[in-house]
Amino acid sequence: MDVSQISAALFITGAIFIMLFFSLLSLGVLRMFQQRFRSGAYSFIGAVVSGVVFGFILNQWFV
């Protein structure tokens, strides 16, 4: 697989959103284990929203 065709802007955007998505997801799991369900639900919702925003940005700027 040749990744030399990926632009720097696409790489940075992907890296930021991947870190944001997985950090919110792991924070949500942690909060659920701590039985702080409202905070965990907000983290899960934030992860879903960041995934949707990432898809929208990819569709508008890079496709």
Secondary structure, 3 states (H helix, E strand, C coil): CCCCCCCHHHHHHHHHHHHHHHHHHHHHHHHHHCCCHHHHHHHHHHHHHHHHHHHHHHHHHHC
